[in-house]
Amino acid sequence: MGRLLLIWRLVARDLRHRPGQAVMFLLAITAATASLTLGMTTDEAVSRGYMKTREATAGPDITAITTAPDPSALAERIADAPGVEELADPVPGFSTTIHAHGRTEHAAVEGRERTASAVDRPLVTSGTWVRSGGAVIERGFAQALGLQVGDRVTIGGRRYPVIGTAISAATAVYPWGNWAQGPEPSQGGGRIWLTAADARTAADGESVLYLLNIKLSDPDATRGWAETVFTDDLRGQDWVNTHPWQTFLDGDTRLLRFAQPTLVVGGGLLTAASLVTLASLAAMRAPRDQRRAGLFKAVGATPRTVAAMLLAQYLFLTVVAAAFGVAAGCLTAPALADPSAGLLNTAGPPTTGVVAAATVLALLVTLLGTLGPVLRTVRSSTVDTLADPAHPAAYRPGLTALTACLPTPLLIGVRLLARRPGRAVLSAVGTAATTVMVTAVLTFQVSIEADTARGASTVQEIRNAVTDQVMLGVTVALVALSALNTVFVSWSAAVQARRALAVTRTLGATPGQVVAALCFAQLLPAVGAIVVGMLFGIGLFALFSTVVVAPPVSWLATAAPAVLLAVATLTALPAWLHTRTPAGRMLDAGSA
């Protein structure tokens, strides 16, 4: 118990004295786990939203669509069929083209009574339900058209005021809500409700179909009922098509399937950026952790106790960050899950699998980023750790000959890079991850323009909008995390090279040359990372898209210097702060 209390006090002391590092740690792990959670919970969020909408609107278990001029006989046969619990009155409807706000869209227009139906009772979300001379628009359809209560929509050459918006689970959300197209290939579209009298007037020669909403005694047996009960004898001579509620749910999730690869790839890139963050933090904390480990080993602590003490500070923050990431993913999932606003969506608790996966990812990222420095600290000699001797650089004749003719800043930068190649790899990984996402965004924008030029469908437009939002969110998170990583890696480089740079300054190097050298040490690996990142960005986009249009060379030629300039700017700040300390004072502190 005393050992655990000691570890807890040390963790609490670290949090109090270094809150900035703790916040950085939390942001890195939270970003990675939130992306993973979002990717894993979007389908579940769609399902939850659909089931909630289905319950609130008395959604049907099966919908039957028929071209019969008089569906009353078919309705009687269905009502008497085994397994049928309830059948609503047939709903007349027709497919037409409507006009609103300068846009033209396909829509299924239904004729409904003002009284509530036994099955499929659309839930009014604004305004009122149907009345003579007014139209109610499905909420997702109204949002796509920019319609609000009080606007007007043209149906069959007649203008109707929008008196309300509503949602329903009797069909898939916009743009798959146009059920009244019969046997012809579906053109998609939304739903509009009029009174039965207004619908008959607006039809004006259009082919009228009927929708029969069926409630079964066993809602999960819809497919079996359609195959065994709804036979040709029950159907009759007219064309009849059936749709179980599961097909509507599947249609609602189709909008997200194009964006999910972006979440997967973005989550992987955020994980890579998080590893850079943790490794940089571990490198910055290494000198202090070594002194602390030496003191504890000097008073009798075992290597196992020291390792537990050093890892506890990371693992505690990991659990907190995983909780934040899961919460952020679950709260964001409903907004992503219903891009057409056709469902009732609320955040729900995460499943056990999501929590376990997010926690495992967070722990894995933490261990990969911090276990190496911790083990090196534990294995180091107690005497050497307390004495903190200088570590002379290895003599490399080839490197000396290669850099002899270089300008002073570049010479120092190359030697710093060669002395700690691991830091160069960290810097390159962070820059490459950001470049991959930036290139993918540029490629996506060009592909959208190509789709628009070819005449993109409504479904493609919605998918592109969802994917664009996801890519933008992941890119912003990556850019922010990579910017912090660059500052941390640069500061870590300056701290670890403080003695060597102090000696260099005493030998005549100016503070400006030292700042330039530290910038060169970050820019050299960044150049290769940008080239690799651009190639991977286009390649990854090609893996998940059928249409790929490479961005113009001018875009890439602008993006690459912009990334390099950002790296140089973020590196120069900690490097400049490092040079503000006189070289003599730094050498005195190093020898003390």
HUCOR-V73977 format. One record per run of one state. SS is the DSSP state (H for helix, E for strand, - for the rest). FROM is the first residue (numbers start at 0). LEN is the number of residues. Records with the same first field share a line. If there is no record, write none. Layout:
BEGIN
SS=FROM-LEN, FROM-LEN
END
This chain:
BEGIN
-=0-1, 17-1, 56-5, 66-5, 80-3, 87-3, 100-2, 112-10, 127-6, 145-6, 155-2, 167-8, 176-12, 203-5, 216-2, 228-3, 235-4, 298-4, 337-14, 379-2, 387-9, 403-4, 419-1, 454-3, 496-1, 506-4, 544-8, 579-3, 591-1
H=1-16, 18-38, 71-9, 138-7, 195-8, 218-10, 231-4, 244-54, 302-35, 351-28, 381-6, 396-7, 407-12, 420-34, 457-39, 497-9, 510-34, 552-27, 582-9
E=61-5, 83-4, 90-10, 102-10, 122-5, 133-5, 151-4, 157-10, 175-1, 188-7, 208-8, 239-5
END
